[in-house]
Amino acid sequence: MYQKIEETFWTDPKVSNLPPNEKLLFIYLITNSHVHYSGLYQISRATILDETNLTPDALNKSLTSLIDNRLIRYDNDKKIVWVINMAKHQVQQGNKKNLIIGFAKQFNKLHKSMLIKEFLIYYATLVEGLLIPSEWDTDTMPESVALISSINQ
């Protein structure tokens, strides 16, 4: 699978101001072999450590920085990352039905992570028509959902 990285990636103030390890981790999270075009996929810290050769301390610091800079979210319990704006850059306008099917198949692999709900709110217009399983309580969202949806740019 090929991932699109726009030429403005390096000049984006959120990226250009990051230290080298954070830039490495961010580009890795966009381009690794586990990635899904939604930006929402399962990956453990052990896998990241193995594939990037970062130290555990450098990984923790880099993850925290990327989260603080609102570039990613990470569900520690389920080992799922969300590269927040990835779908915006990866998804081509086209067959919305296939897009929705692809998202739904991916979400079924993610063990009902809270990040799915955050994704659905952030990309509400993109995923319109995607049904949330009835066993998910959509009225009780994590507090971070309000924050994530408020930064939609």
Number of C-alpha atoms within 10 A of each C-alpha: 10 9 14 13 14 9 8 10 12 13 10 10 10 14 19 13 12 16 11 12 16 20 18 14 20 19 14 15 21 20 17 16 10 13 20 22 23 22 21 27 22 20 19 16 15 11 11 18 15 11 11 14 11 16 12 13 9 15 20 12 14 22 21 16 16 21 16 11 13 16 17 21 22 23 15 12 8 16 16 21 22 26 24 22 18 21 18 13 14 18 14 10 8 8 8 15 12 10 19 17 13 14 18 15 11 17 19 12 11 18 12 14 21 18 25 21 19 23 22 17 18 22 17 13 9 17 19 11 11 15 9 14 10 7 7 12 10 11 6 7 14 13 9 13 17 13 13 16 16 11 9 11 6
